[in-house]
Amino acid sequence: MRLEELIQVLQTEESAEAFLREKGILKTFTKCIVCQNPHIGKVRRNFYRCHRCKKEWSTRKGSVLEYAKVSFRQFLLIMKLFLLEVPVNQAYKEVGLTYRTVHKAYHLLRKSIYQSIQKQETVLEGEIEMDEAYFGGRRKGNRGRGAHKKIPVFGILERNGRVSVEIVEDVTAERLLKESIKKVKRGSLIYTDKFKSYDGLVMYGFRHERLDKSKRF
């Protein structure tokens, strides 16, 4: 979302809610969640009510925002900062919330992205890029593959197409090759760096090209 569009959406809490519902982040309810009666309506700003059984439920019900203690406008601001890769220790100051609140919102966004990727059962094909990365707060000591207590994440990108991201226990050849076989169609052309864990790709039916990151990234 461009900043110009975001400014328009953030005019009111209602417009922010409508945007989140349009994008599928908030659920659209057409009937009661208990008795399935189609005659429902809003009785308060953030609550629906069934006209038959009188059940009330939040507009956030069943969404990533169900237990988030932020307004819809605040969540959209946090989402924009998340997309811009602004770290939590700076983002919470920008939106005027506590570090803990913004950290939890970032976690919900990562969890939502991960769950949506896990639902994809299609196999990637064509020209593929693979790389591994490490996530976690800043810590003293080594970076990259030698980083202490950081979470390794394995990413597979289909050029001009889809992406798969998996949290892995380690980045050994056995682990990365297993993920590659599961998610990439044999015969695809795979680009990686010179990390040794990718050495066996050709043996499993893939075409493999290596890039020297010091010369080309």
Salt bridges, closest charged atoms under 4 A:
GLU4 OE1 - ARG2 NH1 3.20
GLU13 OE1 - ARG73 NE 3.34
GLU14 OE2 - ARG45 NE 3.37
GLU17 OE2 - ARG21 NH2 3.18
GLU17 OE2 - LYS42 NZ 2.74
GLU56 OE1 - ARG44 NH2 2.62
GLU56 OE2 - ARG49 NE 3.88
GLU66 OE2 - LYS61 NZ 3.78
GLU125 OE1 - LYS185 NZ 3.52
GLU127 OE1 - ARG159 NH1 3.42
GLU129 OE2 - ARG159 NE 2.68
ASP131 OD2 - LYS213 NZ 2.72
GLU132 OE2 - ARG145 NH2 2.34
GLU158 OE2 - ARG162 NH2 2.66
GLU166 OE1 - LYS183 NZ 2.88
GLU169 OE1 - ARG175 NH2 3.13
ASP170 OD1 - ARG175 NE 3.54
GLU179 OE2 - LYS182 NZ 3.66
GLU179 OE1 - LYS183 NZ 3.41
ASP193 OD2 - ARG145 NH2 3.13
ASP193 OD2 - LYS213 NZ 3.32
ASP199 OD1 - ARG210 NH2 2.31
ASP212 OD2 - LYS194 NZ 3.77
